[in-house]
């Protein structure tokens, strides 16, 4: 017997009742009809089924956007932190409470057996581009920005060691006796020895951002993923702090992120990650405990791969 059906959507359920034809006429109790529902409405799953000759009702579950967990096996990560985030509620410099929270989460994650290398920006102290915008020589300004990342890296090192962790501070710029020059072998050996490796000074060259430096270092140390800690829980269609209708992406390809002009990292960083198959995970670092929970798959970010 043929039965006509129509669709009425609610927030997360789709109810099909006898009415005008929407999906087409099919024998209601046949597998052909069920396959048609699945084919016509990708991602729907029938979870209840009741039918009589004169009355039929199907309840079809329409899943919410899939929550992509960090299911990739992470043994070694490159953690990219924003220098500006270290300001906390201040307008400049380093907030001791934010610094302590970050280092506590990093220490907890390292104690889970995860090898961690860190690259941090210097925007809480100085940005080369800001200096160039005010007439300063761009190259000189970029070197000043690299020194700002060194100050932040020293702050991370001091707080991590205060919390009982072993560290190794390397730099794109060699600054004796503070930071040894970045060496891939030294960085990997430090990680294998159980140290948290902090890599300061960007790439050591002007015209490159710390995003590019984090991608470069992540590739160099053969990290399983680049984790970009931000103040929001992923990548959105627009700024979620300004647009309440902004929607979060759970997963993106590098090409999608580029075509949608999503400001995740600069193009140089993107190209390095894409060419070397280094996935990027954007997540909320400012919520205490989020980093270890991300590793466990208990919280979610946006995965770009």
Secondary structure, 3 states (H helix, E strand, C coil): CEECCEEEECCCEEEEECCCCCCCCEECCCHHHHHHHHHHCCCEEEEEEEECCCCEEEEEEECCCCCCCCCCCCCEEEEEECCHHHHCCCCCCCCHHHHHHHHHHHHHHHCCCCEEEEEECCCCCCCHHHHHHCCCCHHHHHHHHHHHHHHHHHHHHHHHHHCCCCEEEEECCCECCCEEECCHHHHHHHHHCCCEEEEECCCCCCCCCHHHHHHHHHHHCCCCEEEEEECCCCEECCCCCCCCCCCEECEECHHHHHHCCCCCCCHHHHHHHHHCCCEEEEEECCCCCHHHHHHHCCCCCEEEC
